Amino acid sequence: MSRAATSVASNIAEGQSRGSAKDFIRFLYISNGSVAEIQTQLILCVEYGYLMQEDIDVAMDLAIQTAKMLNSLIKTIKIRNGMK
């Protein structure tokens, strides 16, 4: 989970530094994939009995909020750059 969480922030930074909207969006999608990895790992923690559902609820909510923010940023960049 630590690697996936680090990947979210790292890909946002790398994409932004590329200088083009297309590259930034590509890296934002990669970040979104890392958020999905975190969500999957949280679910597996419950499935395997490592944690209880209530133990992951806050982290899962944060992951969902992060995915929503990434999707909103992607949409905004596409609109501002006339992309579909």
C-alpha positions as a LaTeX table, in Angstrom:
\begin{tabular}{lrrr}
\hline
Residue & $x$ (\AA) & $y$ (\AA) & $z$ (\AA) \\
\hline
Met1 & 0.00 & 0.00 & 0.00 \\
Ser2 & 2.88 & 2.34 & 0.71 \\
Arg3 & 4.21 & 1.92 & $-2.82$ \\
Ala4 & 0.81 & 2.56 & $-4.36$ \\
Ala5 & 0.25 & 5.64 & $-2.19$ \\
Thr6 & 3.68 & 6.99 & $-3.11$ \\
Ser7 & 2.90 & 6.30 & $-6.76$ \\
Val8 & $-0.23$ & 8.48 & $-6.61$ \\
Ala9 & 1.69 & 11.60 & $-5.60$ \\
Ser10 & 4.75 & 10.80 & $-7.71$ \\
Asn11 & 2.75 & 10.37 & $-10.90$ \\
Ile12 & 0.86 & 13.60 & $-10.34$ \\
Ala13 & 4.16 & 15.43 & $-9.93$ \\
Glu14 & 5.81 & 13.74 & $-12.89$ \\
Gly15 & 2.84 & 14.36 & $-15.17$ \\
Gln16 & 2.62 & 18.02 & $-14.22$ \\
Ser17 & 6.32 & 18.50 & $-14.90$ \\
Arg18 & 6.04 & 17.09 & $-18.44$ \\
Gly19 & 4.64 & 20.37 & $-19.72$ \\
Ser20 & 1.82 & 19.06 & $-21.89$ \\
Ala21 & $-1.81$ & 18.49 & $-21.02$ \\
Lys22 & $-1.80$ & 15.11 & $-22.77$ \\
Asp23 & 1.12 & 13.82 & $-20.68$ \\
Phe24 & $-0.35$ & 15.26 & $-17.48$ \\
Ile25 & $-3.65$ & 13.50 & $-18.11$ \\
Arg26 & $-1.87$ & 10.21 & $-18.86$ \\
Phe27 & $-0.06$ & 10.38 & $-15.53$ \\
Leu28 & $-3.26$ & 11.34 & $-13.72$ \\
Tyr29 & $-4.85$ & 8.17 & $-15.08$ \\
Ile30 & $-1.86$ & 6.21 & $-13.78$ \\
Ser31 & $-2.37$ & 7.85 & $-10.38$ \\
Asn32 & $-6.01$ & 6.83 & $-10.50$ \\
Gly33 & $-4.90$ & 3.26 & $-11.11$ \\
Ser34 & $-2.74$ & 3.42 & $-8.02$ \\
Val35 & $-5.75$ & 4.62 & $-6.01$ \\
Ala36 & $-7.65$ & 1.57 & $-7.30$ \\
Glu37 & $-4.75$ & $-0.63$ & $-6.15$ \\
Ile38 & $-5.03$ & 0.85 & $-2.65$ \\
Gln39 & $-8.78$ & 0.24 & $-2.58$ \\
Thr40 & $-8.26$ & $-3.36$ & $-3.67$ \\
Gln41 & $-5.61$ & $-3.94$ & $-1.02$ \\
Leu42 & $-7.88$ & $-2.49$ & 1.66 \\
Ile43 & $-10.68$ & $-4.83$ & 0.60 \\
Leu44 & $-8.29$ & $-7.79$ & 0.65 \\
Cys45 & $-7.19$ & $-6.88$ & 4.18 \\
Val46 & $-10.79$ & $-7.37$ & 5.27 \\
Glu47 & $-11.27$ & $-10.51$ & 3.13 \\
Tyr48 & $-8.15$ & $-12.12$ & 4.60 \\
Gly49 & $-9.17$ & $-11.17$ & 8.13 \\
Tyr50 & $-6.25$ & $-8.81$ & 8.79 \\
Leu51 & $-8.58$ & $-5.90$ & 9.53 \\
Met52 & $-12.25$ & $-5.32$ & 10.22 \\
Gln53 & $-14.39$ & $-3.31$ & 7.80 \\
Glu54 & $-14.64$ & $-0.42$ & 10.25 \\
Asp55 & $-10.82$ & $-0.34$ & 10.36 \\
Ile56 & $-10.60$ & 0.52 & 6.66 \\
Asp57 & $-13.62$ & 2.80 & 6.32 \\
Val58 & $-11.70$ & 6.07 & 6.76 \\
Ala59 & $-8.92$ & 5.00 & 4.38 \\
Met60 & $-11.46$ & 3.82 & 1.81 \\
Asp61 & $-13.33$ & 7.13 & 2.02 \\
Leu62 & $-10.06$ & 9.01 & 1.47 \\
Ala63 & $-9.26$ & 6.82 & $-1.53$ \\
Ile64 & $-12.70$ & 7.51 & $-3.01$ \\
Gln65 & $-12.28$ & 11.25 & $-2.46$ \\
Thr66 & $-8.84$ & 11.14 & $-4.08$ \\
Ala67 & $-10.20$ & 9.30 & $-7.13$ \\
Lys68 & $-12.98$ & 11.88 & $-7.45$ \\
Met69 & $-10.47$ & 14.74 & $-7.28$ \\
Leu70 & $-8.27$ & 13.10 & $-9.91$ \\
Asn71 & $-11.26$ & 12.56 & $-12.20$ \\
Ser72 & $-12.33$ & 16.18 & $-11.75$ \\
Leu73 & $-8.82$ & 17.41 & $-12.53$ \\
Ile74 & $-8.67$ & 15.23 & $-15.65$ \\
Lys75 & $-12.04$ & 16.58 & $-16.80$ \\
Thr76 & $-11.00$ & 20.19 & $-16.16$ \\
Ile77 & $-7.73$ & 19.82 & $-18.04$ \\
Lys78 & $-9.52$ & 18.21 & $-20.98$ \\
Ile79 & $-12.10$ & 21.01 & $-21.12$ \\
Arg80 & $-9.48$ & 23.76 & $-20.90$ \\
Asn81 & $-7.45$ & 22.15 & $-23.67$ \\
Gly82 & $-10.34$ & 21.30 & $-25.98$ \\
Met83 & $-9.84$ & 17.56 & $-25.58$ \\
Lys84 & $-12.43$ & 14.80 & $-25.52$ \\
\hline
\end{tabular}
